[in-house]
Amino acid sequence: MKELQRLKPLAEQFFALSVKFLELIDADETEYAQFIEDVKKTPTEKYYFSRGRLRRLKTRKKAQA
């Protein structure tokens, strides 16, 4: 019985730390989910080039190299 009384404060501390750890994990997952939603809402930009424009871009890159 005395052994259990000695372990009780340790068990309570372990439980309190476990609760804190789970709260941190939950907050992190919530923050990550919000970040993903923000990224999904960000408008994407599309670039359209004509074939002649692409050819000029490629030759300019080759000339610079």
Biopython code that builds the backbone (N, CA, C, O; Angstrom):
import numpy as np
from Bio.PDB.StructureBuilder import StructureBuilder

atoms = [
    (1, "MET", "N", (0.816, -1.183, 0.000)),
    (1, "MET", "CA", (0.000, 0.000, 0.000)),
    (1, "MET", "C", (0.877, 1.271, 0.000)),
    (1, "MET", "O", (0.587, 2.237, -0.706)),
    (2, "LYS", "N", (1.938, 1.247, 0.796)),
    (2, "LYS", "CA", (2.822, 2.401, 0.850)),
    (2, "LYS", "C", (3.495, 2.628, -0.498)),
    (2, "LYS", "O", (3.757, 3.764, -0.892)),
    (3, "GLU", "N", (3.769, 1.538, -1.192)),
    (3, "GLU", "CA", (4.402, 1.631, -2.511)),
    (3, "GLU", "C", (3.490, 2.387, -3.481)),
    (3, "GLU", "O", (3.954, 3.218, -4.260)),
    (4, "LEU", "N", (2.189, 2.089, -3.423)),
    (4, "LEU", "CA", (1.239, 2.775, -4.301)),
    (4, "LEU", "C", (1.123, 4.257, -3.944)),
    (4, "LEU", "O", (1.007, 5.102, -4.832)),
    (5, "GLN", "N", (1.154, 4.570, -2.657)),
    (5, "GLN", "CA", (1.079, 5.974, -2.239)),
    (5, "GLN", "C", (2.306, 6.755, -2.717)),
    (5, "GLN", "O", (2.221, 7.945, -3.020)),
    (6, "ARG", "N", (3.419, 6.079, -2.776)),
    (6, "ARG", "CA", (4.644, 6.723, -3.242)),
    (6, "ARG", "C", (4.607, 6.971, -4.749)),
    (6, "ARG", "O", (5.178, 7.948, -5.235)),
    (7, "LEU", "N", (3.935, 6.086, -5.486)),
    (7, "LEU", "CA", (3.863, 6.218, -6.937)),
    (7, "LEU", "C", (2.742, 7.148, -7.401)),
    (7, "LEU", "O", (2.745, 7.592, -8.549)),
    (8, "LYS", "N", (1.783, 7.447, -6.519)),
    (8, "LYS", "CA", (0.638, 8.258, -6.917)),
    (8, "LYS", "C", (1.047, 9.640, -7.449)),
    (8, "LYS", "O", (0.548, 10.021, -8.507)),
    (9, "PRO", "N", (1.927, 10.421, -6.783)),
    (9, "PRO", "CA", (2.316, 11.727, -7.333)),
    (9, "PRO", "C", (2.999, 11.614, -8.698)),
    (9, "PRO", "O", (2.808, 12.457, -9.574)),
    (10, "LEU", "N", (3.779, 10.579, -8.857)),
    (10, "LEU", "CA", (4.441, 10.360, -10.142)),
    (10, "LEU", "C", (3.417, 10.073, -11.239)),
    (10, "LEU", "O", (3.534, 10.583, -12.354)),
    (11, "ALA", "N", (2.427, 9.265, -10.922)),
    (11, "ALA", "CA", (1.370, 8.946, -11.891)),
    (11, "ALA", "C", (0.563, 10.197, -12.239)),
    (11, "ALA", "O", (0.186, 10.392, -13.395)),
    (12, "GLU", "N", (0.299, 11.043, -11.242)),
    (12, "GLU", "CA", (-0.439, 12.276, -11.502)),
    (12, "GLU", "C", (0.353, 13.213, -12.407)),
    (12, "GLU", "O", (-0.217, 13.839, -13.301)),
    (13, "GLN", "N", (1.636, 13.313, -12.185)),
    (13, "GLN", "CA", (2.483, 14.143, -13.043)),
    (13, "GLN", "C", (2.517, 13.592, -14.469)),
    (13, "GLN", "O", (2.447, 14.347, -15.438)),
    (14, "PHE", "N", (2.625, 12.291, -14.581)),
    (14, "PHE", "CA", (2.648, 11.648, -15.891)),
    (14, "PHE", "C", (1.338, 11.916, -16.628)),
    (14, "PHE", "O", (1.344, 12.204, -17.825)),
    (15, "PHE", "N", (0.226, 11.821, -15.921)),
    (15, "PHE", "CA", (-1.080, 12.070, -16.519)),
    (15, "PHE", "C", (-1.186, 13.528, -16.977)),
    (15, "PHE", "O", (-1.659, 13.796, -18.081)),
    (16, "ALA", "N", (-0.748, 14.468, -16.138)),
    (16, "ALA", "CA", (-0.816, 15.891, -16.493)),
    (16, "ALA", "C", (0.047, 16.185, -17.718)),
    (16, "ALA", "O", (-0.359, 16.946, -18.596)),
    (17, "LEU", "N", (1.220, 15.592, -17.780)),
    (17, "LEU", "CA", (2.084, 15.790, -18.947)),
    (17, "LEU", "C", (1.475, 15.174, -20.203)),
    (17, "LEU", "O", (1.594, 15.736, -21.292)),
    (18, "SER", "N", (0.835, 14.037, -20.059)),
    (18, "SER", "CA", (0.181, 13.394, -21.205)),
    (18, "SER", "C", (-0.929, 14.274, -21.744)),
    (18, "SER", "O", (-1.081, 14.407, -22.959)),
    (19, "VAL", "N", (-1.712, 14.882, -20.850)),
    (19, "VAL", "CA", (-2.797, 15.765, -21.275)),
    (19, "VAL", "C", (-2.229, 16.962, -22.026)),
    (19, "VAL", "O", (-2.741, 17.334, -23.082)),
    (20, "LYS", "N", (-1.167, 17.570, -21.485)),
    (20, "LYS", "CA", (-0.531, 18.706, -22.157)),
    (20, "LYS", "C", (-0.004, 18.316, -23.533)),
    (20, "LYS", "O", (-0.170, 19.056, -24.502)),
    (21, "PHE", "N", (0.627, 17.159, -23.612)),
    (21, "PHE", "CA", (1.183, 16.680, -24.872)),
    (21, "PHE", "C", (0.081, 16.479, -25.909)),
    (21, "PHE", "O", (0.249, 16.864, -27.066)),
    (22, "LEU", "N", (-1.029, 15.889, -25.515)),
    (22, "LEU", "CA", (-2.147, 15.679, -26.439)),
    (22, "LEU", "C", (-2.756, 17.007, -26.879)),
    (22, "LEU", "O", (-3.175, 17.137, -28.029)),
    (23, "GLU", "N", (-2.811, 17.997, -25.982)),
    (23, "GLU", "CA", (-3.310, 19.318, -26.355)),
    (23, "GLU", "C", (-2.401, 19.962, -27.401)),
    (23, "GLU", "O", (-2.881, 20.588, -28.346)),
    (24, "LEU", "N", (-1.101, 19.809, -27.230)),
    (24, "LEU", "CA", (-0.158, 20.373, -28.200)),
    (24, "LEU", "C", (-0.298, 19.706, -29.564)),
    (24, "LEU", "O", (-0.264, 20.377, -30.595)),
    (25, "ILE", "N", (-0.454, 18.391, -29.565)),
    (25, "ILE", "CA", (-0.628, 17.666, -30.829)),
    (25, "ILE", "C", (-1.894, 18.117, -31.522)),
    (25, "ILE", "O", (-1.893, 18.346, -32.732)),
    (26, "ASP", "N", (-2.982, 18.249, -30.766)),
    (26, "ASP", "CA", (-4.254, 18.668, -31.334)),
    (26, "ASP", "C", (-4.149, 20.084, -31.901)),
    (26, "ASP", "O", (-4.662, 20.357, -32.987)),
    (27, "ALA", "N", (-3.491, 20.979, -31.178)),
    (27, "ALA", "CA", (-3.320, 22.350, -31.660)),
    (27, "ALA", "C", (-2.491, 22.366, -32.937)),
    (27, "ALA", "O", (-2.787, 23.123, -33.861)),
    (28, "ASP", "N", (-1.454, 21.534, -32.992)),
    (28, "ASP", "CA", (-0.605, 21.470, -34.174)),
    (28, "ASP", "C", (-1.391, 20.954, -35.377)),
    (28, "ASP", "O", (-1.253, 21.478, -36.482)),
    (29, "GLU", "N", (-2.215, 19.928, -35.164)),
    (29, "GLU", "CA", (-3.014, 19.391, -36.266)),
    (29, "GLU", "C", (-4.036, 20.408, -36.746)),
    (29, "GLU", "O", (-4.290, 20.512, -37.946)),
    (30, "THR", "N", (-4.627, 21.161, -35.820)),
    (30, "THR", "CA", (-5.593, 22.189, -36.190)),
    (30, "THR", "C", (-4.918, 23.287, -36.997)),
    (30, "THR", "O", (-5.456, 23.749, -38.003)),
    (31, "GLU", "N", (-3.739, 23.702, -36.552)),
    (31, "GLU", "CA", (-2.985, 24.731, -37.261)),
    (31, "GLU", "C", (-2.596, 24.249, -38.662)),
    (31, "GLU", "O", (-2.665, 25.014, -39.623)),
    (32, "TYR", "N", (-2.191, 22.994, -38.775)),
    (32, "TYR", "CA", (-1.807, 22.440, -40.072)),
    (32, "TYR", "C", (-3.020, 22.377, -41.007)),
    (32, "TYR", "O", (-2.915, 22.703, -42.190)),
    (33, "ALA", "N", (-4.163, 21.960, -40.473)),
    (33, "ALA", "CA", (-5.379, 21.889, -41.292)),
    (33, "ALA", "C", (-5.768, 23.284, -41.778)),
    (33, "ALA", "O", (-6.196, 23.437, -42.922)),
    (34, "GLN", "N", (-5.627, 24.297, -40.932)),
    (34, "GLN", "CA", (-5.931, 25.664, -41.332)),
    (34, "GLN", "C", (-4.967, 26.132, -42.422)),
    (34, "GLN", "O", (-5.376, 26.805, -43.367)),
    (35, "PHE", "N", (-3.698, 25.779, -42.292)),
    (35, "PHE", "CA", (-2.708, 26.134, -43.308)),
    (35, "PHE", "C", (-3.072, 25.516, -44.657)),
    (35, "PHE", "O", (-3.003, 26.190, -45.685)),
    (36, "ILE", "N", (-3.457, 24.243, -44.661)),
    (36, "ILE", "CA", (-3.838, 23.561, -45.904)),
    (36, "ILE", "C", (-5.053, 24.244, -46.526)),
    (36, "ILE", "O", (-5.094, 24.430, -47.742)),
    (37, "GLU", "N", (-6.041, 24.620, -45.717)),
    (37, "GLU", "CA", (-7.219, 25.304, -46.242)),
    (37, "GLU", "C", (-6.837, 26.656, -46.842)),
    (37, "GLU", "O", (-7.364, 27.039, -47.886)),
    (38, "ASP", "N", (-5.931, 27.378, -46.195)),
    (38, "ASP", "CA", (-5.480, 28.662, -46.730)),
    (38, "ASP", "C", (-4.768, 28.484, -48.062)),
    (38, "ASP", "O", (-4.947, 29.287, -48.977)),
    (39, "VAL", "N", (-3.967, 27.440, -48.173)),
    (39, "VAL", "CA", (-3.262, 27.174, -49.424)),
    (39, "VAL", "C", (-4.257, 26.829, -50.530)),
    (39, "VAL", "O", (-4.092, 27.261, -51.670)),
    (40, "LYS", "N", (-5.277, 26.059, -50.202)),
    (40, "LYS", "CA", (-6.287, 25.695, -51.205)),
    (40, "LYS", "C", (-7.039, 26.925, -51.702)),
    (40, "LYS", "O", (-7.464, 26.964, -52.857)),
    (41, "LYS", "N", (-7.207, 27.923, -50.846)),
    (41, "LYS", "CA", (-7.944, 29.125, -51.221)),
    (41, "LYS", "C", (-7.096, 30.106, -52.014)),
    (41, "LYS", "O", (-7.629, 31.027, -52.633)),
    (42, "THR", "N", (-5.788, 29.920, -52.003)),
    (42, "THR", "CA", (-4.896, 30.820, -52.725)),
    (42, "THR", "C", (-5.089, 30.620, -54.230)),
    (42, "THR", "O", (-5.002, 29.497, -54.727)),
    (43, "PRO", "N", (-5.349, 31.708, -54.948)),
    (43, "PRO", "CA", (-5.547, 31.549, -56.392)),
    (43, "PRO", "C", (-4.255, 31.115, -57.080)),
    (43, "PRO", "O", (-3.165, 31.585, -56.752)),
    (44, "THR", "N", (-4.404, 30.229, -58.018)),
    (44, "THR", "CA", (-3.237, 29.768, -58.769)),
    (44, "THR", "C", (-3.109, 30.606, -60.035)),
    (44, "THR", "O", (-4.104, 31.058, -60.602)),
    (45, "GLU", "N", (-1.899, 30.799, -60.454)),
    (45, "GLU", "CA", (-1.654, 31.557, -61.668)),
    (45, "GLU", "C", (-1.273, 30.603, -62.781)),
    (45, "GLU", "O", (-0.508, 29.661, -62.576)),
    (46, "LYS", "N", (-1.808, 30.856, -63.947)),
    (46, "LYS", "CA", (-1.502, 30.022, -65.102)),
    (46, "LYS", "C", (-0.847, 30.895, -66.154)),
    (46, "LYS", "O", (-1.277, 32.022, -66.403)),
    (47, "TYR", "N", (0.172, 30.374, -66.752)),
    (47, "TYR", "CA", (0.886, 31.099, -67.779)),
    (47, "TYR", "C", (0.715, 30.366, -69.112)),
    (47, "TYR", "O", (0.942, 29.160, -69.213)),
    (48, "TYR", "N", (0.316, 31.113, -70.107)),
    (48, "TYR", "CA", (0.149, 30.538, -71.429)),
    (48, "TYR", "C", (1.135, 31.216, -72.363)),
    (48, "TYR", "O", (1.159, 32.442, -72.465)),
    (49, "PHE", "N", (1.941, 30.428, -73.039)),
    (49, "PHE", "CA", (2.915, 30.953, -73.986)),
    (49, "PHE", "C", (2.614, 30.383, -75.358)),
    (49, "PHE", "O", (2.195, 29.234, -75.506)),
    (50, "SER", "N", (2.840, 31.219, -76.350)),
    (50, "SER", "CA", (2.725, 30.714, -77.712)),
    (50, "SER", "C", (3.968, 29.885, -78.007)),
    (50, "SER", "O", (4.965, 29.983, -77.293)),
    (51, "ARG", "N", (3.911, 29.075, -79.048)),
    (51, "ARG", "CA", (5.069, 28.239, -79.393)),
    (51, "ARG", "C", (6.279, 29.089, -79.752)),
    (51, "ARG", "O", (7.406, 28.735, -79.405)),
    (52, "GLY", "N", (6.062, 30.209, -80.443)),
    (52, "GLY", "CA", (7.161, 31.096, -80.808)),
    (52, "GLY", "C", (7.800, 31.707, -79.568)),
    (52, "GLY", "O", (9.021, 31.853, -79.503)),
    (53, "ARG", "N", (6.990, 32.057, -78.601)),
    (53, "ARG", "CA", (7.512, 32.635, -77.353)),
    (53, "ARG", "C", (8.323, 31.584, -76.604)),
    (53, "ARG", "O", (9.389, 31.899, -76.075)),
    (54, "LEU", "N", (7.848, 30.358, -76.547)),
    (54, "LEU", "CA", (8.594, 29.295, -75.879)),
    (54, "LEU", "C", (9.930, 29.054, -76.567)),
    (54, "LEU", "O", (10.944, 28.849, -75.899)),
    (55, "ARG", "N", (9.938, 29.077, -77.906)),
    (55, "ARG", "CA", (11.167, 28.858, -78.656)),
    (55, "ARG", "C", (12.182, 29.958, -78.339)),
    (55, "ARG", "O", (13.368, 29.677, -78.171)),
    (56, "ARG", "N", (11.719, 31.211, -78.258)),
    (56, "ARG", "CA", (12.611, 32.322, -77.934)),
    (56, "ARG", "C", (13.156, 32.200, -76.516)),
    (56, "ARG", "O", (14.326, 32.492, -76.268)),
    (57, "LEU", "N", (12.305, 31.766, -75.584)),
    (57, "LEU", "CA", (12.749, 31.585, -74.209)),
    (57, "LEU", "C", (13.822, 30.507, -74.109)),
    (57, "LEU", "O", (14.807, 30.665, -73.388)),
    (58, "LYS", "N", (13.623, 29.404, -74.840)),
    (58, "LYS", "CA", (14.580, 28.295, -74.805)),
    (58, "LYS", "C", (15.921, 28.716, -75.395)),
    (58, "LYS", "O", (16.974, 28.409, -74.837)),
    (59, "THR", "N", (15.880, 29.418, -76.521)),
    (59, "THR", "CA", (17.142, 29.832, -77.151)),
    (59, "THR", "C", (17.857, 30.866, -76.302)),
    (59, "THR", "O", (19.088, 30.888, -76.271)),
    (60, "ARG", "N", (17.115, 31.722, -75.612)),
    (60, "ARG", "CA", (17.747, 32.712, -74.743)),
    (60, "ARG", "C", (18.441, 32.015, -73.567)),
    (60, "ARG", "O", (19.531, 32.422, -73.166)),
    (61, "LYS", "N", (17.821, 30.976, -73.017)),
    (61, "LYS", "CA", (18.424, 30.241, -71.911)),
    (61, "LYS", "C", (19.691, 29.522, -72.368)),
    (61, "LYS", "O", (20.681, 29.477, -71.638)),
    (62, "LYS", "N", (19.657, 28.961, -73.575)),
    (62, "LYS", "CA", (20.839, 28.288, -74.099)),
    (62, "LYS", "C", (21.965, 29.282, -74.328)),
    (62, "LYS", "O", (23.127, 28.965, -74.074)),
    (63, "ALA", "N", (21.643, 30.468, -74.799)),
    (63, "ALA", "CA", (22.661, 31.489, -75.076)),
    (63, "ALA", "C", (23.293, 31.987, -73.773)),
    (63, "ALA", "O", (24.475, 32.331, -73.753)),
    (64, "GLN", "N", (22.517, 32.027, -72.686)),
    (64, "GLN", "CA", (23.050, 32.483, -71.412)),
    (64, "GLN", "C", (23.941, 31.437, -70.765)),
    (64, "GLN", "O", (24.841, 31.781, -69.999)),
    (65, "ALA", "N", (23.707, 30.175, -71.057)),
    (65, "ALA", "CA", (24.475, 29.094, -70.433)),
    (65, "ALA", "C", (25.855, 28.945, -70.989)),
    (65, "ALA", "O", (26.606, 28.073, -70.552)),
]
sb = StructureBuilder()
sb.init_structure("model")
sb.init_model(0)
sb.init_chain("A")
sb.init_seg("    ")
for serial, (resi, resn, name, xyz) in enumerate(atoms, 1):
    if name == "N":
        sb.init_residue(resn, " ", resi, " ")
    sb.init_atom(name, np.array(xyz, "f"), 0.0, 1.0, " ", f" {name:<3s}", serial, name[0])
structure = sb.get_structure()
